[in-house]
Amino acid sequence: MLDAPETILSHHALLDLYDCDNRALLDDLEGIRDLFHRTARGLKCTIVNELFHRFTPQGVSGVVVIAESHLSVHTWPELGYAAIDLYTCGDPALIDLMPDMLVEALGAGRKEYHKLPRGHVDRPPDFRHQDRIRLSMKGLSDDQKWLTDQWADQILWTIAVDNIVLDVQSEYQRIQVVDTPHLGRILVLDGNIQCAETDEAGYHEMIVHTGLCRIGASSPRGGRKVLVIGGGDGGAAREALRHPDVVQVDLVDIDQAVIDACRDYMPRVWHHPDRTRKIEDDPRFSIHIRDGLEYLKERGAMAEADKYDLIVVDGSDPVGPGVALYTPAFYQAVYDALKDGGATCVQGGSFWYLPEVFTTVYTGLSDIFEHVAPFECFTAVYPGGVWNLQLGIKGPFDPDAVDDARVQKLGALHWYSTGRHRAAFSLPPIAERLLQKVPPPLEEVQEQLEKVSLTES
């Protein structure tokens, strides 16, 4: 049931600015004083008093007293960091102007921003200090306490948020990392949940080991090579490095900022299988900041020894730039880059929540590969909890044929096992029947997905 409108007296906004280029200004009392006077006036606040102080050897602390309450700051020039506090009973629509004003003036490379409503005076006394749930259709709620993913039209999945760890805009997308009480840290791109620390192994173990542990997989004497397209969170690359005979793992992602965010703020995902180091510390691992299709095109006609044994396509749904990963040209480029007996494992949608993606991937792979085998994995944060991956094999395939000796060498896993491998390919009849249908044109699939993913609150 939706809450009735309530009176909110004020808002408290907290802004942390990191990696500030303008460190001289952070240590300039008069400069900071002038900046915060201008900011208060820009927020249409009425200045009634002020106090600023410069510390030795460095740093400035100050407060501008406004009729609406206060605007304060404390700086750490040596760290390029500033902490700002705005409390106001003024126009709440103006508050969100503050971050951009100060980010530009101080040259901040990264910001963390929180806004809290205060003064719920019309709540009954027993409930005045309890949270009411206010949701956005996608992404963080206005009070930044809830994270929502829209699974389908009129179906929302929501989790409580403890803290916003990172909030940056890259060249391609908005990148957020949030702490949650039940699923650990979660990576969010443009409001869409990508992975969570506590359940990601269910997806990453299955997308890698299912292709490498099957009987009939290519196994050259010089060792295996794995390519991960997308997968900037590092989970798929981590699982590939778990195999002793894998000698090369290439990670190709278009957005360096996603890789930086996951390396710095998702350590439980971006770690080496031996847990003593990060994945980039393994000499077998390389990062290529490129478009996946362009990377494959540039490789051109490769010698058999240079080709890959497994190509993992850990991409987004076919929306926007992600459409390129669902085209015949892309699937053909993947096929050409694989050794005989090699395979690709592709993020394949959900037969229940995203049937258009499920059938589009299956049909696209079937036009190119000798065998295509959809299967299932578990994920707590993708629609429905049961997600579909799809294996395209360049050669023969038997879903029951698993190299158990190879599986045993992988050590302690959370989700993948010999038994799980075999069971994953047993789809329910409703999904099998869906595979017999001809999918709609890719443009129509994109349009249907955008109706959900671009829905605003």
N, C-alpha and C positions, 0 to 999 in steps of 0.2 A: 504494500500500500504506500502511495506517495505521501510525503510529509506536507502538511499545510505550510504556507509561507510564514516566516517568523521574523521578528525584529532583531537586527544585528546592529549594535551600537558602533562598532569600530572594527578595524582590521590591523593585524600585526604582520608586517612583511620583513623577512630576514633574507639578506643578500650576502653571499660570500663570493668574492672575486679573486681568482687565482691567475698566476702567470701574467701579471700586469706589466706591460712594456714601459709605462710611464712611471718608473720608480722614483724619479726626481720629484714628481708631483706628490707621491705618497709621503715624502719627507718635507714637504713645503707647507708650513702652517697657513700662510696667507692664501696659497693656491687652493688648498683643501677647503679653507673657509669660504673662498669665493665660489668654488664648485658646488658646495652644499647649500649656499644661499641661492645660487642659480637653480639648483635642483628643486629646492623647496618652492621657489616661485613657479617653476615649470609644472609642479604638481598642484598649483593654485592654492598653496598653503599661505597662511598669514604669519609672518615672522614676528615674534614678540621679544625674543632674547637669544643670546648665544654665548657659548664658552668653548674656546679651543686652547689646546696645550700641546707644545712640542716637547718630546722626551729626549734625553741624552742617553746614548749617542744618536738615536734615530727613532722615528715614529711619531705619529700625530693622533691625538684623540680629541673628539669634539662633539658637541651637541648643538643643534639649532632647535630652540624651543619655538613651537608653532602653536597658534591658537587651537589647532586641531589635535595637538599633543607634542610629538618630538621626532626629529630625524638625527641619528647619531652615527659616528664612524670611529673606527680604530684601525690604524694601518701598521703593517710590518714591511717597510721598504726592502729590507734585506731578503725577504721571501717573495716579494711581488704580490702581497696578499692584503686585502682589505675586508673588514667585517662591517656591514651596514645594517642598521636597525631603523625601520620606519613604523611608527605607531600613529594611526590617524583615524579620526571619526569623519574625515572628509569623504569626497566622492570616491567610492571603491573602484570605479572605472578608470580613475587616473593612476591608481597605485601601480598597476602593471607597466606604466611608462618608465618607472624608476630604473629597472635593470638596464634598459637600452641606453638611457642617459649616462649612467656611470660606467658601463662596459666600454662605451666609445671614448669617454674622457680619459679613463685610466688605461685603455688598451688591454683590457682583460682577455686572456686566451680561453678562460673557462669560468663558468658561473654556476652557482647553486642557489636556487631561489625558492623560498617557501612563503606562503601567504595563509594566515590563519584568521578566521572570523572570531571576534570576541564580543562579549556582552549580549548573550542570549537571554534578554531580560524577561521575555514572555514565556519561557519554559517553566513548567512547574518546578518548585524547589528541589524535588527529589530527582529530577532529570536534567537540571540546568547544566550540569557538568558532564553529562554523558553524550557520547557522539551520536549524531544522526547521520545516516548514510546518504550522501549525495553523489550520484554517479554521472560520469560522462558516458556517452555511447561508445567511445573508444579512447584508450589512454588514461592519463591521470585525471582524477576529479579536480574541481576548482580548489578544494581545500587540500589537495595532494595527499589525501589519506587512503585513497582507493585507486586501484589499477584495474581497468576493464578491457576485455577483449570481446569484440562482437563476433560470436560464432556463426550467426546467421540472422536473418531478419527476425527481430523480436526475441532473440536469444542472446543473453549477455552472460559472460563469465567474469567474476570480480574477485580480487584478493586485496586484503589490507596491506598498506604500505607503512613501514616504520620510518624510512628515511630516503631521500633522494641523494644518491651518491654522485651522480654525474648527469649533466644536462647540457649538451652542446649541439650545435648545428654544423654539419659537415657540408661539403659541396653537394652531396647527394641526398642527405636525409637528416632528420633529427635523431640524435642518439641519446638514450637515457639508460642509466643503470640505477635500479632501486633495490633497497633492502626490504624483504618481507618476512613476517614471523614464521611462516610455514614452509616456504619454498626457497629460502635463502635469497641470494641476489638474482635479479631478473634483468635480462637485456631487452630493451624496447626500441624498435626502430619505427619512426613515424607513427607512434602510438600503437604499433603492432608487437605483441609479445613474440620474442624469438627463441629464448631458452632460459631455463632456470637452473641454478646450481644443483639442486637436490635430485632432479629427475632427468637431466640431460643425457646421462649415460644410456638410458633406455632407447634413445634415438641414435646417438653417435656409435654405440657399440654395434647396433644392428645394421647401420648404413655402411659400415666398414667390414666387419668380420664375416658377414653373410657372403660377401663377394670373394673374400680372400680364403675362406676356409672350406669352400665347396670342393668336392672331388672334381677334377677336370680343369681347375683353375690353372692358368699359366704359371710355371715355376722355373724360370731360367736359372742357369748355373750361376750367373753373375749377380743374382738377387732380383727382388721385385721392385717395381717403381709404381708410385701412387700419385695421382693428381687429384687435388680437392679444388673444385670450382665453387666459389662462395665460401661458406664455412668460416667467416672471419672470427667467429668465437673460439676457434682452435680445437673444438672437441673432436671433429673427424680426423684432423691431422694427428692429434694425440693418440687416438686408437690405432692409426696406421703405424705409428712409431712403436707400438707395442709388439709388432711382429719382428722377430730377430732377423729374418731374411729380407726385410724391406730395406733397401739401400738408398732410396730417394723418395722424399715426400715434397711435392710442390704445392703450395697454397696460392691460388689465384683469386684475388678479391679486388673489386674495383675501388673500395673505400678504405684508405689507410686509417681514417679516423675510427672505424669500427674495430680494426685490429688493435689500434692503440688503446681503445677503451677496454677491450676484453683482456688484453695483456696486463693493463694496470689495475683494473677494477673487478675482473672475474677470475681470480687466481685459482679457484677450485675447478675451473674449466680449462684455463690456459696453463696447464702444468704438464710436465713430462710424465710418462707412465711410471718411472721409478720414483717420482715425487720428491726428488732432490733438487730439481731445477725446472726452468721453464722450457717449453718445447723449442724455442729458438736457440737454446744452448746445445741442441743435438745437431751435429754437422750434417746429418742426412736431410735436414729440413731447410727449405728455402721459401721466401715470400716474394710474390710477384704482384705488384699493384697494377692490375690490368683488367680489362673487360675479358670475360671468359672466352667468348667466341673469337675475339680478336687474337687472344693468346694462342688458341688452337690454329687459327689461320696462319699466323706468323711461323708456327712450327713447320707448316707445310708438309711435304711428303717426307716423313721420317723413316730412317732405316729401322728394321724390325727390332734391333737391339735397343734403340732409343725410345721405343714406344712404351706405353704404360700397361701395367697388368690390371690396374683398377683405376677408374675415374669416378670419383664421387661428385655428384652435382647437388650440392646443399644450397639450393637457391630459393628465392622467394616464389610466391604464387605469380601467375602470368598477369601482372599488373604493372604498367609503366615500363621501365627498363627491363624488368624480369621476363617480359614476353619473349625476348631473344633466346632465352634458354628453353623454349618449347617449340622451336621451329625445326622443319626438316633439315635446314642448313646446319643447325647446331648439332642435331643428333648424328648427322653424317660426319661432321668434323670429329665428334667424340668417337664414333666407330673407327674412323681412319687412324686415330691416335692410339688405338688399342692393339696389343699383340694378339695373335691368334690364341684363343682360349681365354682372353681377357674379358672383363665385364665392366659395365657402368652401373652404379646404383644411384637412383634419382629420387629426390623428394617427390612423392607421388600423390599428394592430396589426401582426401578422405572420401571413401566411397559413400559415406552417409551425409556429411556436411558439404563436401565439395565434389560431387559426382562428376561435374564437368571437367575438373582438373584431373581426376582419377582416370576417366576414359580418354581424355586428350593425351596424357602421358603414355598410356598403354598403346593407343593407336599410333602415336608418333614413333615410339620405339619399335613397334612391330613392323613398321614399314622399312626399317633399316636392319634390325638385329635378327639373328637366326632364332633366338628364343627370348621371350619376355615373361618374367614371373613376378607378379605383384605379391607383396607380403605385408605383414603387420608388425608394428612396434608399439610400445607404450610411451606415452608422454602425458604429463599432468597438465600441460599448458596449451596444447593444441586442441582444436575442437573435438570433443567426444572422448578424449583420452586414449583412443585407439587410432593410430595414424598409419597411413599406407606409404610404403616405399616400393620402388619397382626396379627389378634387376634386368638389365639387358645384356645378354651373353653372346659373345662372338664365338660360337661353337656349341657343342652339346651341353645339356643340362639335365640333372636329376635332382629334384628338391630334397630327396631323402639321402643323397650321397654327401656325407660330411667327413672331413679329415679330422677325426677325433684327436689324433696325436698332435696336430697343429693347434687345436683348440686348447689342449692341456698346457701347451707352452705359453699361453697368453697370461697365465697367472689368474689372480682373483678378479673376476668380473662381476658386475651387478645384474646384468640382464641377459647377455648372450651366453648360450651353451649349445651343446650338440642337440639336445632335445628341443630347445627353443628354436633353433635353426629349422628343424624339420616341421615343427608345429606352425611356424610363422607363415608358411606357404599355403596352409589349409584355410582358404577364405570361405566365408559363409555363402550359401547358394545365392543370396540376394546380390552379393558383390560379383559372383561369377556371371550371373545373368546380365548385370550392368555392363560387363566387358563385351557383350555381344552387340551392344548398341553403338551406333555411329555417333561420335561426339559432335557437338555444334562447332561451327567455324571458330578459330582461335580468337577472332575479333569479338565474337559474341560472348565467349567465355570471359574475356577481359572486361567487357562492359558489365556483365553480371557481377563479377567480383568487385568492380569499382563502386557499384551501387551499395554494397555492404561496407567496404573498407573506407569509403569517403563519406559515409553518413556522419553528420555532425550532431552534437548534443543539442 
